Amino acid sequence: MKSEIIFYFSWLLTPLTIIGTYFNSQQKKIGFLIWGICNICWLTIDLYYGIYAQAFLYSIFIGFNIYGWNKWG
């Protein structure tokens, strides 16, 4: 049951991540918020499945989210 929920949740996260990235490319600050929330979710999923290299990558992305939010603030 858990893996089925995560499966569908990841399909929800995918377009949201793309939308956040799109807003970032359009220099819209809301993109960092959407992208950041998605990155936290992806990081959680990766840690749950033991995909530590990708979890590290998403933790770096979260750092970029914070930096971008503050820089464009």
C-alpha positions in Angstrom: 0.0 0.0 0.0 2.8 2.5 0.9 4.6 1.9 -2.4 1.4 2.4 -4.3 0.8 5.8 -2.6 4.4 6.8 -3.2 4.0 5.7 -6.9 1.0 8.0 -7.4 2.5 10.8 -5.3 5.6 10.8 -7.5 3.4 11.2 -10.6 1.8 14.2 -8.9 5.2 15.6 -8.0 6.6 15.3 -11.5 4.4 17.9 -13.2 4.6 20.2 -10.1 8.4 20.1 -10.4 8.2 20.9 -14.0 5.9 23.8 -13.3 8.2 25.1 -10.6 11.1 24.9 -13.0 9.1 26.7 -15.7 8.4 29.6 -13.3 12.0 29.8 -12.4 13.0 30.1 -16.0 10.4 32.9 -16.3 12.1 34.6 -13.3 9.0 34.2 -11.1 9.7 33.9 -7.4 6.9 31.5 -6.9 8.9 28.9 -8.9 11.3 28.6 -6.0 8.5 27.9 -3.6 6.9 25.2 -5.8 10.3 23.7 -6.8 11.5 23.8 -3.2 8.5 22.0 -1.8 8.8 19.4 -4.6 12.5 18.9 -3.9 11.8 18.3 -0.2 9.3 15.6 -1.2 11.7 14.0 -3.7 14.4 14.1 -1.0 12.1 12.3 1.4 11.2 9.6 -1.2 14.8 9.1 -2.0 15.7 8.7 1.6 12.8 6.2 2.1 14.1 4.1 -0.8 17.8 4.4 0.2 18.7 6.3 -3.0 21.3 8.4 -1.1 23.2 9.9 -4.0 20.0 11.4 -5.5 18.9 12.5 -2.0 22.1 14.4 -1.7 21.4 16.0 -5.1 18.0 17.1 -4.0 19.5 18.5 -0.8 21.8 20.7 -3.0 18.8 21.8 -5.0 17.0 22.8 -1.8 20.0 25.0 -1.0 19.7 26.6 -4.5 16.0 27.2 -3.8 16.8 29.0 -0.6 19.6 31.0 -2.3 17.4 31.9 -5.3 14.4 32.9 -3.0 16.6 35.2 -1.0 18.5 36.7 -4.1 15.2 37.5 -5.9 13.5 38.7 -2.7 
